[in-house]
């Protein structure tokens, strides 16, 4: 079965399989579909954790997965740290490390997360706000890597291309460009330099794996 990955802009994605829909870091959404089975929040910065946008996608039985500092601000959510995993409506959710090296924006000690979703046998890695970290080399059988490319707070385009090689992913999509930091040229550079199949999406566009 195929899985649809839609970039909603900045660092937000909708990932849909046959039986479940997951959102990652919903922000600045134009509509309120209330179709999420799972919402993953990577960390507490405002452009990743937006209660208003979570409300737009959530329904009565939506499972919200997030680090502890995010969960403290929500009524119903499950706190995770890197290394935790769970299965929700047939989707395996693996929390993985995401942090800066030599920068103070996303400290490792905060235990903020990226995530690997296994949905309809496809493994999708969302890196979160991170630099190129050793834990990326431990990831296995990644079909699609979603990687920040804007620099300053995260990987830049060249670093994200190097990360693809370490991850061994089959294809990759750049994000964290076009809003706050990062430009179209960063995304284009990444697609050119990565040795996997780079896919450049614009907000609202989707790919199928």
C-alpha positions as CSV (number, residue, x, y, z in Angstrom):
1,X,0.0,0.0,0.0
2,X,1.1,3.5,-0.7
3,X,1.7,6.3,1.8
4,X,1.1,10.0,1.1
5,X,3.5,12.6,2.5
6,X,2.3,16.1,2.2
7,X,4.4,19.1,3.2
8,X,2.2,21.7,4.9
9,X,5.0,24.3,5.0
10,X,7.9,25.1,7.3
11,X,8.3,22.0,9.4
12,X,4.7,20.6,9.2
13,X,3.8,17.3,7.5
14,X,0.7,15.2,7.0
15,X,1.5,11.5,6.5
16,X,-1.5,9.3,5.5
17,X,-1.7,5.5,5.1
18,X,-4.7,3.3,4.3
19,X,-5.9,3.2,7.9
20,X,-4.3,6.1,9.8
21,X,-3.3,9.8,9.4
22,X,-0.4,11.3,11.3
23,X,0.6,15.0,11.5
24,X,4.0,16.2,12.6
25,X,4.4,19.7,14.1
26,X,1.2,21.2,12.5
27,X,1.5,25.0,12.3
28,X,-0.2,27.8,10.3
29,X,-2.8,25.5,8.9
30,X,-5.4,27.0,6.6
31,X,-8.1,24.5,7.3
32,X,-9.4,22.3,10.2
33,X,-9.8,18.8,8.9
34,X,-10.0,17.0,12.3
35,X,-8.6,13.8,10.7
36,X,-5.6,13.1,12.8
37,X,-5.2,9.7,14.4
38,X,-1.7,10.7,15.6
39,X,-0.1,14.1,16.2
40,X,3.7,14.2,16.9
41,X,5.2,17.4,18.4
42,X,9.0,17.4,18.2
43,X,9.6,20.2,20.7
44,X,8.2,23.3,22.4
45,X,9.3,26.1,20.1
46,X,6.3,28.0,18.8
47,X,6.8,27.1,15.2
48,X,6.6,23.4,16.0
49,X,4.2,23.4,19.0
50,X,1.0,25.2,18.2
51,X,-2.0,24.2,20.3
52,X,-4.4,26.0,18.0
53,X,-3.2,24.0,15.0
54,X,-3.3,20.8,17.0
55,X,-7.0,21.6,17.7
56,X,-7.6,22.0,13.9
57,X,-6.4,18.4,13.1
58,X,-7.4,16.6,16.3
59,X,-10.6,14.5,16.8
60,X,-11.9,12.8,19.9
61,X,-9.5,9.8,19.9
62,X,-6.4,11.5,18.5
63,X,-3.1,10.4,20.2
64,X,-0.7,13.2,20.8
65,X,3.0,12.3,21.2
66,X,5.5,14.9,22.5
67,X,8.4,15.6,24.8
68,X,7.6,16.2,28.5
69,X,7.7,20.0,28.3
70,X,5.1,20.0,25.6
71,X,2.9,17.5,27.4
72,X,2.9,19.7,30.4
73,X,1.0,22.3,28.4
74,X,-1.6,19.9,27.0
75,X,-4.6,18.2,28.6
76,X,-4.1,14.8,26.9
77,X,-0.8,13.6,25.5
78,X,1.8,11.0,26.0
79,X,5.3,12.0,27.0
80,X,8.2,10.4,25.2
81,X,12.0,10.7,25.1
82,X,14.5,9.5,22.5
83,X,14.4,5.7,22.5
84,X,10.8,5.3,23.3
85,X,8.4,3.6,20.9
86,X,4.8,2.7,20.7
87,X,2.2,1.4,18.2
88,X,-1.0,3.4,17.6
89,X,-3.7,2.2,15.2
90,X,-1.1,0.1,13.4
91,X,1.5,2.9,13.2
92,X,4.8,2.3,15.0
93,X,6.1,5.6,16.4
94,X,9.8,5.6,17.4
95,X,11.1,8.7,19.2
96,X,14.7,9.5,18.2
97,X,17.3,12.1,19.2
98,X,17.2,15.6,17.8
99,X,19.6,18.3,19.1
100,X,22.2,20.9,18.2
101,X,26.0,20.4,18.3
102,X,27.9,23.5,19.4
103,X,24.7,25.7,19.3
104,X,22.3,26.5,22.1
105,X,19.0,26.5,20.3
106,X,18.1,22.8,20.8
107,X,20.1,21.4,23.7
108,X,20.6,17.6,23.9
109,X,19.6,17.7,27.6
110,X,16.0,18.8,26.7
111,X,15.4,15.4,25.2
112,X,13.4,16.8,22.3
113,X,12.7,14.4,19.5
114,X,12.7,13.4,15.9
115,X,10.5,10.5,15.0
116,X,10.4,7.4,12.7
117,X,6.9,6.4,11.7
118,X,6.3,3.0,10.2
119,X,3.0,3.2,8.4
120,X,1.8,0.6,5.9
121,X,5.3,-0.9,6.0
122,X,6.9,2.4,4.9
123,X,9.4,4.0,7.3
124,X,9.5,7.8,7.4
125,X,12.1,9.6,9.4
126,X,11.3,13.2,10.5
127,X,14.5,14.7,11.9
128,X,13.1,17.5,14.0
129,X,15.2,20.5,14.6
130,X,18.7,19.0,14.7
131,X,22.2,19.1,13.5
132,X,24.0,16.1,11.9
133,X,24.3,13.8,14.9
134,X,25.8,10.3,15.4
135,X,22.4,8.8,16.1
136,X,21.4,9.3,12.4
137,X,23.8,6.5,11.5
138,X,21.9,4.1,13.7
139,X,18.7,4.5,11.8
140,X,17.7,1.5,9.7
141,X,15.7,0.9,6.5
142,X,14.4,4.5,6.1
143,X,12.3,4.9,3.0
144,X,12.0,8.6,3.2
145,X,13.9,11.1,5.3
146,X,12.4,14.5,6.1
147,X,15.3,16.8,6.8
148,X,15.7,20.5,7.8
149,X,17.9,22.5,5.4
150,X,17.6,26.1,6.5
151,X,20.7,26.4,8.6
152,X,21.1,28.7,11.6
153,X,19.0,26.5,14.0
154,X,19.4,23.2,12.1
155,X,21.2,21.4,9.4
156,X,22.0,23.5,6.3
157,X,21.7,22.0,2.8
158,X,25.1,20.6,2.6
159,X,24.9,19.0,6.0
160,X,21.5,17.5,5.3
161,X,22.9,16.0,2.1
162,X,25.7,14.4,4.2
163,X,23.1,13.1,6.6
164,X,21.2,11.3,3.9
165,X,24.3,9.3,3.2
166,X,24.7,8.4,6.9
167,X,21.0,7.5,7.1
168,X,21.0,5.4,3.9
169,X,17.5,6.6,3.0
170,X,16.0,5.9,-0.4
171,X,14.5,9.4,-0.8
172,X,14.5,12.7,1.1
173,X,12.4,15.8,1.4
174,X,13.8,19.2,2.6
175,X,11.9,21.3,5.1
176,X,12.5,24.3,7.4
177,X,12.8,26.7,4.5
178,X,10.5,29.4,3.1
179,X,9.5,30.7,6.6
180,X,11.6,32.1,9.4
181,X,14.8,30.8,8.0
182,X,16.0,29.0,4.8
183,X,15.2,29.8,1.2
184,X,14.2,27.9,-1.9
185,X,17.8,27.9,-3.0
186,X,18.7,25.9,0.2
187,X,16.1,23.3,-0.7
188,X,17.3,23.2,-4.3
189,X,20.9,22.8,-3.2
190,X,20.0,19.9,-1.0
191,X,18.1,18.1,-3.8
192,X,21.1,18.6,-6.1
193,X,23.7,17.4,-3.6
194,X,22.0,14.5,-1.9
195,X,23.0,11.1,-3.2
196,X,19.5,9.7,-2.6
197,X,16.3,10.6,-4.6
198,X,15.7,14.2,-3.5
199,X,12.1,15.5,-3.8
200,X,11.4,19.2,-3.6
201,X,7.9,19.9,-2.4
202,X,6.2,23.2,-2.1
203,X,3.5,23.9,0.6
204,X,0.5,21.8,0.0
205,X,2.3,19.4,-2.4
206,X,2.6,15.7,-1.7
207,X,4.6,12.7,-2.7
208,X,3.6,9.0,-2.6
209,X,5.8,6.1,-1.5
